[in-house]
Amino acid sequence: MATPPTFASLPLSPALLPGLDALGYSSMTPVQAQALPAILERRDVIAQAPTGSGKTAAFGLGVLQALDPEAVRTQALVLCPTRELADQVGKQLRRLATGIANLKLSVLCGGIPLGPQLASLGHAPHVVVGTPGRIQELVRKKALRLDGVRVLVLDEADRMLDMGFEAQIRDIVKRLPKDRQALLFSATFPEPIRLLASEMLRDPVEVSVDSAAPVAIEQRFFEAEHTRKAPVLAALLLRHRPESCVVFCNTRRDVGELVGSLGHYGFTALGLHGELDQRDREEVLVRFANRSCSVLVASDVAARGLDVEGIDAVVNHELPTDVETYLHRIGRTGRAGRAGLALSLCTPREMPRALAIEQQQGAPLRWERVEPLSGKPARVPQAPMATLRIDAGRGDKLRPGDIVGALTGEAGLHKDSIGKIDVYDTRSYVAIARAQAVQAQARLRAGKIKGRRFRVNAL
C-alpha cells in the first residue's frame, strides 16, 4: 500500500504549520491529497466527499492560505446547511488558524438572536461561516459586506439544496466579486448540484473520493415488519451493547415514536430532528457527544454535520432511498482505524433498496435473524455519564478550568469522574460519571464556582 502524501509536500504558509501540529495532522486523506494542490493554486474545485473524509481541513487550509490578516475586511465565506455544522467548521478553522495572529472568525447562523451578531460585525471578520438564510439577512441589512471575499465555500451543498436554500445561495453569490475562488463540497452529485456548479464555478477541478463502505465497518441486515422494528432494535442494542449508537429514521414522526419506544425499554435515547429549537438541539448533541446518552435517534437532515468521535454502531431503522445516503450514514462509525458496526432493519417493501446496496458493493449482503424483545428487559446498559447544566458561560468569564476546580475542590470529586466540558455564551455543560452526578450537583449548588453561585441542573 502506498504511503499517504504528507502536508509537508505542499507549499503551505508557515503560519499554518502550528495549526496542523495542534490537530495532529501529518499525512493527507485522499480528498485532501486530490483537492489541496488545486485549491492552493487558487483554482475552483468541485469535490464529492463523504462525512469523515477530511474535507474541512482541505478547504480550511485553502481559505486561511488566501487571507491577508492585515486587511480588516471579510475575505472568506463558508456556507453550511445547519448551525451544528457551521459551529464545527468554525471550531476547526480556528484551530487550523492557531498560528495566524489577530484572525477574526465569526459564525453567523439563524436560530439565535440577531442583535449580538449585528454588534459583532462592527469590526469585520476575516472569515465568516454561516447558514444561507442568516448570511442573506445580514447582507441585506448592510451589516455584512461581501465585496472583499476572495474564497467562497459551499459545504454539504447537496443538503443545502435539499433544505431549500438554493434561492438564498444564488442571491449571496451574485453579491460576491467575480474573480473570487469557489470551492463546492458535496456528499452526492445530483443534477441540481451539477447545474449549480456549472453556473458558479469557473473551469473547476473535479475531485471524487470513493464512497464505498469502509472495510472496517461490519454490515448486517435484518428483515423486520415495520410494526416490529422497535422490539427488534431493542434486542439488537441488548445483543451488541454499543456505548454510542446513532439510529437513522427517514421521518421526524419515526424519530419521536422510536425515542418513546426505546425509553419504554429502559434505554437512554434522545431524538434529533428539524422541529427542535436551537437550545434543545444543542443540548441533545452535547449529551450524545459527552456519553450521557447512549442512543441518538436522528433524521438525515438533522444529523448533518454531526461530528462525534467513537460512534460504535449505526442503525438504519429504515433504509434510505439511495445508496449514497446509506454509505453516508454508516460512514459515521468505524473511523480513525476503529472497527465499526452497521445494522439495518428492512421490511419486504424496502428489499429493492437493499438490492441496490448489494449491487453497488458487488458482494452479497449479510442477513441475520434476531428475536424481537418481548417485555421490558431487566438489565439495560446505561450511559456511563450524566450531564449537569450550569447557568453561566463565556459571558460570565467562566472557563472549563474553573468548573474542574470547583468539582475537584469544594465538590470533592476525583478528576477521573469528570468528562467533557462545553462552555457556551450563557451556559455550560459538564459530564460527570453517572454514579457521582447527584453528589456533584448537590455540592455545586451548595458551593461556588469562581467565587460565585450559579444555578446547576441535571439534564
C-alpha positions in Angstrom: 0.0 0.0 0.0 1.4 3.4 -1.0 2.3 5.8 1.8 -0.2 8.7 2.0 1.3 12.1 1.0 2.1 14.5 3.8 1.2 18.1 4.3 4.9 18.9 4.2 4.8 18.3 0.5 2.5 21.3 0.0 3.5 25.0 -0.4 1.7 26.0 2.8 2.3 29.2 4.7 4.5 28.7 7.8 1.6 30.3 9.8 -0.5 27.2 9.1 2.0 24.7 10.5 1.2 25.3 14.2 -2.5 24.5 13.4 -1.6 21.3 11.7 0.6 20.3 14.6 -2.2 21.2 17.1 -4.6 18.9 15.3 -2.0 16.1 14.9 -2.2 16.2 11.1 0.7 14.9 9.1 -0.5 12.6 6.3 -3.3 13.7 4.0 -6.5 11.9 3.4 -7.5 11.1 -0.2 -9.7 14.2 -0.6 -7.0 16.5 0.8 -4.3 14.9 -1.4 -6.5 15.3 -4.5 -8.0 18.8 -3.8 -5.4 20.8 -1.9 -2.9 21.3 -4.8 -5.6 22.8 -7.0 -7.1 24.8 -4.0 -3.7 26.3 -3.2 -3.2 27.3 -6.8 -6.4 29.3 -6.5 -8.4 27.0 -8.8 -12.1 26.4 -8.4 -12.8 22.9 -7.1 -15.9 20.7 -7.0 -15.4 17.7 -4.7 -17.5 14.7 -3.8 -16.5 13.6 -0.4 -18.4 11.7 2.4 -18.5 12.6 6.1 -15.3 12.0 7.9 -13.1 12.3 4.8 -11.2 15.4 5.9 -12.8 17.9 3.6 -13.0 20.7 6.3 -9.2 20.8 6.6 -9.0 20.7 2.8 -11.0 23.8 2.2 -9.9 25.3 5.5 -6.2 25.4 4.6 -7.1 27.0 1.3 -9.2 29.6 3.0 -6.6 30.5 5.5 -3.7 30.5 3.0 -5.6 33.1 0.9 -6.1 35.5 3.8 -4.4 38.8 4.4 -4.7 39.2 8.2 -3.7 42.9 7.9 -6.7 43.7 5.8 -9.7 44.3 8.0 -12.5 43.0 5.7 -14.3 39.8 5.1 -12.2 37.7 2.8 -13.7 34.2 3.0 -17.3 33.0 3.2 -18.2 29.4 4.1 -21.9 28.4 3.7 -23.2 25.4 5.6 -26.7 23.8 5.8 -27.0 23.7 9.6 -25.8 25.7 12.6 -24.3 22.5 14.1 -22.1 22.0 11.0 -21.2 25.7 10.9 -20.2 25.6 14.6 -17.9 22.6 13.9 -16.4 24.1 10.8 -15.8 27.3 12.8 -14.0 25.4 15.6 -11.8 23.5 13.2 -10.8 26.6 11.2 -9.9 28.4 14.5 -7.6 25.5 15.4 -6.1 25.5 12.0 -5.5 29.2 12.3 -3.7 28.9 15.7 -0.5 30.4 14.1 -2.3 33.4 12.5 -2.2 36.4 14.8 -5.3 38.6 15.2 -7.5 36.5 12.9 -11.2 37.1 13.5 -13.7 34.4 12.5 -17.4 34.8 13.0 -20.1 32.0 12.9 -23.4 33.6 11.8 -26.4 31.4 11.8 -30.2 31.5 12.3 -32.0 30.3 15.3 -30.3 32.8 17.7 -30.9 36.5 18.3 -29.8 38.8 15.5 -28.7 41.7 17.8 -25.4 40.2 19.1 -24.4 39.2 15.6 -25.1 42.7 14.3 -22.9 44.1 17.1 -20.1 41.7 16.3 -19.9 42.9 12.7 -18.9 46.4 13.8 -15.4 45.1 13.3 -15.4 43.0 10.1 -14.3 39.4 10.5 -11.7 37.9 8.1 -13.7 34.7 7.8 -17.5 34.2 8.0 -19.0 30.7 8.5 -22.8 30.6 8.4 -26.1 29.4 7.1 -27.5 30.9 3.9 -30.6 32.5 5.4 -28.8 34.4 8.1 -26.0 35.5 5.8 -28.5 36.8 3.3 -30.4 38.7 6.1 -27.2 40.3 7.4 -26.1 41.3 3.8 -29.5 42.9 3.1 -29.2 44.9 6.4 -25.8 46.1 5.1 -24.2 44.7 8.3 -22.1 42.2 6.4 -20.1 43.3 3.3 -19.0 40.7 0.8 -17.2 42.8 -1.7 -13.8 41.7 -0.4 -14.4 38.0 -0.4 -11.6 36.0 -2.0 -12.9 32.5 -1.4 -16.4 31.1 -1.3 -17.0 27.6 0.1 -20.3 25.7 -0.3 -20.0 22.9 2.3 -22.5 20.0 2.1 -24.1 21.6 -0.9 -26.5 18.8 -1.6 -28.1 19.2 1.8 -28.3 23.0 1.4 -30.4 22.4 -1.8 -32.4 19.7 0.0 -33.3 22.2 2.7 -34.5 24.8 0.2 -31.6 27.2 0.3 -30.9 27.5 -3.4 -32.5 30.9 -3.8 -30.5 32.3 -0.9 -27.3 30.8 -2.2 -27.8 32.3 -5.6 -28.6 35.7 -4.1 -25.5 35.7 -2.0 -23.2 34.5 -4.8 -24.5 37.4 -7.0 -23.1 39.9 -4.5 -19.6 38.4 -4.5 -16.6 39.6 -6.6 -16.4 37.9 -10.0 -12.8 36.9 -9.5 -13.3 35.1 -6.2 -12.3 31.4 -5.9 -15.2 28.9 -5.4 -15.0 25.5 -3.6 -18.0 23.2 -3.6 -18.1 20.1 -1.4 -21.0 17.6 -1.6 -21.5 14.1 -0.4 -23.6 13.4 -3.6 -23.7 14.9 -7.1 -27.3 15.0 -8.2 -28.2 17.1 -11.3 -29.1 20.3 -9.3 -25.6 20.3 -7.8 -24.0 19.9 -11.2 -26.2 22.8 -12.5 -25.3 25.0 -9.6 -21.6 24.2 -10.1 -21.7 25.0 -13.8 -23.1 28.4 -13.0 -20.9 29.4 -10.0 -17.6 27.7 -10.7 -15.1 28.5 -13.4 -13.3 25.6 -15.1 -13.3 23.7 -11.9 -11.0 20.8 -11.0 -13.2 17.8 -10.2 -12.3 15.6 -7.2 -14.2 12.4 -6.2 -13.4 10.2 -3.2 -14.6 6.7 -3.4 -17.6 6.4 -1.2 -17.6 2.6 -1.0 -18.3 1.4 2.5 -15.0 1.2 4.6 -13.8 -2.3 5.1 -13.6 -1.7 8.9 -17.4 -1.5 9.0 -19.2 -4.7 9.6 -22.6 -4.6 7.9 -25.6 -6.7 9.0 -29.2 -6.8 7.7 -32.3 -7.9 9.5 -35.8 -8.5 8.0 -38.5 -6.9 10.2 -42.0 -5.8 9.8 -42.5 -2.1 10.4 -44.6 -2.6 13.5 -41.9 -4.9 15.0 -38.9 -2.7 14.3 -38.8 -1.2 17.8 -38.6 -4.5 19.7 -36.1 -5.8 17.1 -33.9 -2.7 17.5 -34.1 -3.1 21.3 -33.0 -6.7 21.0 -30.0 -5.7 18.8 -29.0 -3.0 21.3 -29.0 -5.6 24.1 -27.0 -8.0 22.0 -24.3 -5.6 20.9 -24.4 -3.1 23.8 -22.9 -0.1 22.0 -21.9 2.7 24.3 -22.6 5.2 21.5 -25.1 4.5 18.7 -26.9 6.6 16.0 -30.2 5.3 14.7 -31.3 6.9 11.5 -35.0 7.4 10.6 -36.5 8.7 7.4 -39.1 10.9 9.0 -39.5 13.2 12.1 -42.5 11.2 13.2 -40.5 8.0 13.3 -37.8 9.8 15.4 -40.3 10.8 18.1 -42.0 7.4 18.2 -38.8 5.4 18.4 -37.3 7.6 21.2 -40.5 6.8 23.2 -40.3 3.1 22.5 -36.6 2.9 23.5 -37.3 4.9 26.6 -40.0 2.3 27.5 -37.5 -0.5 27.3 -35.1 1.5 29.5 -32.6 2.9 27.1 -31.1 6.4 27.4 -32.3 7.7 24.0 -32.7 11.2 22.6 -34.1 12.4 19.4 -32.7 14.9 16.9 -35.0 16.3 14.2 -35.7 19.6 12.4 -38.5 20.7 14.7 -36.3 21.1 17.8 -35.5 24.6 18.8 -31.8 25.6 18.8 -31.2 25.2 22.5 -32.8 21.7 22.6 -30.7 20.7 19.6 -27.5 21.9 21.3 -28.3 20.0 24.5 -29.1 16.8 22.6 -25.8 17.0 20.8 -23.8 17.9 23.9 -25.3 14.9 25.8 -24.6 12.5 23.0 -21.0 13.7 22.5 -20.2 13.5 26.2 -21.6 10.0 26.6 -24.6 11.0 28.7 -26.9 9.5 26.0 -26.2 6.1 24.5 -28.6 6.2 21.6 -29.2 9.2 19.3 -32.3 8.8 17.1 -32.0 11.2 14.2 -33.3 12.2 10.7 -30.7 12.7 8.0 -31.0 16.4 7.7 -30.9 17.0 11.5 -27.8 14.8 11.8 -25.9 16.6 9.0 -22.7 18.0 10.5 -22.8 15.6 13.4 -19.1 15.0 14.3 -18.8 12.8 17.3 -15.8 10.6 17.8 -16.0 6.9 18.7 -19.5 6.0 17.4 -19.7 2.3 18.0 -22.7 1.5 15.8 -25.0 3.0 13.2 -28.5 1.6 12.8 -30.8 2.2 9.8 -34.3 2.0 11.3 -35.5 2.3 7.7 -33.2 2.0 4.6 -32.7 5.3 2.8 -34.0 5.6 -0.8 -30.5 5.9 -2.3 -27.2 4.1 -1.8 -25.2 7.3 -1.3 -27.2 8.2 1.8 -26.8 4.7 3.1 -23.0 5.0 2.8 -23.0 8.5 4.2 -24.9 7.2 7.3 -22.8 4.2 8.0 -19.6 6.2 7.4 -20.1 7.8 10.9 -18.8 4.6 12.5 -15.5 2.8 12.0 -13.4 6.0 11.8 -9.8 6.6 12.6 -8.9 2.9 12.1 -11.5 1.7 14.6 -13.9 -1.2 13.8 -17.5 -0.1 13.1 -20.9 -1.8 13.1 -23.8 -1.0 10.8 -27.2 -2.7 11.4 -30.1 -2.3 9.0 -33.7 -3.2 9.6 -35.5 -3.9 6.3 -39.2 -4.6 5.6 -40.2 -6.5 2.5 -41.2 -3.2 0.9 -37.6 -2.0 1.3 -36.0 -5.0 -0.4 -35.3 -3.1 -3.6 -33.2 -0.6 -1.6 -31.2 -3.5 -0.1 -30.6 -5.0 -3.5 -29.3 -1.6 -4.8 -26.8 -1.5 -1.9 -25.8 -5.1 -2.7 -25.3 -4.2 -6.4 -23.2 -1.1 -5.5 -21.0 -3.1 -3.2 -20.6 -6.0 -5.6 -21.0 -8.7 -2.8 -23.9 -10.4 -1.1 -25.3 -8.7 2.0 -25.1 -10.4 5.3 -28.6 -11.3 6.6 -29.2 -12.4 10.2 -32.2 -13.2 12.4 -32.9 -11.8 15.8 -35.9 -12.4 18.0 -37.8 -9.2 18.9 -37.7 -8.2 22.5 -40.8 -9.3 24.5 -41.4 -7.3 27.7 -39.2 -4.9 29.5 -35.6 -6.3 30.0 -34.1 -6.4 33.4 -30.7 -5.0 32.8 -30.4 -2.4 30.1 -26.9 -0.8 29.7 -27.0 2.8 30.9 -25.0 5.7 29.5 -21.7 6.0 31.6 -22.0 9.7 32.2 -24.7 12.2 33.2 -24.8 15.9 32.3 -25.1 18.9 34.6 -26.0 22.3 33.1 -24.6 25.4 34.8 -26.4 28.6 34.0 -23.2 30.6 33.3 -20.8 30.7 30.4 -18.3 32.7 28.5 -20.3 35.9 29.2 -19.6 35.3 32.9 -15.9 34.7 32.1 -16.3 31.0 33.0 -13.7 28.6 31.7 -13.5 24.8 31.8 -10.7 25.0 34.3 -13.0 26.9 36.7 -15.6 24.1 36.6 -12.9 21.4 37.1 -11.5 23.4 40.0 -15.0 23.7 41.7 -15.7 20.0 41.2 -12.3 18.7 42.5 -12.2 21.3 45.2 -15.4 22.1 47.1 -17.4 19.3 45.4 -14.7 16.7 46.3 -14.8 14.8 43.0 -11.8 12.9 41.6 -10.7 14.4 38.2 -11.3 10.9 36.6 -15.0 11.4 37.3 -15.2 14.5 35.2 -15.8 14.1 31.4 -16.3 16.5 28.6 -17.0 20.2 29.4 -18.7 22.5 26.9 -18.9 26.3 27.6 -21.3 28.5 25.6 -22.1 32.2 26.0 -24.7 31.9 28.8 -24.5 28.3 30.0 -22.0 25.4 30.4 -22.3 21.6 30.4 -20.2 19.1 32.3 -20.3 15.3 32.0 -20.0 13.5 35.4 -19.6 9.8 35.9 -23.2 8.7 36.4 -22.6 7.3 40.0 -21.2 10.7 41.1 -23.6 13.0 39.3 -26.1 13.5 42.2 -23.3 14.2 44.6 -21.6 16.6 42.2 -24.9 18.6 41.6 -25.7 18.9 45.3 -22.2 20.1 46.1 -22.0 22.6 43.2 -25.4 24.0 44.3 -24.2 24.4 47.8 -20.7 25.8 46.9 -19.3 28.3 44.5 -17.7 28.4 41.1 -15.0 31.0 40.7 -16.3 32.6 43.9 -19.9 32.9 42.7 -23.1 30.8 43.0 -24.8 29.6 39.8 -27.9 27.5 39.2 -27.0 23.9 38.4 -29.5 21.4 37.0 -29.2 17.8 35.9 -30.4 17.1 32.3 
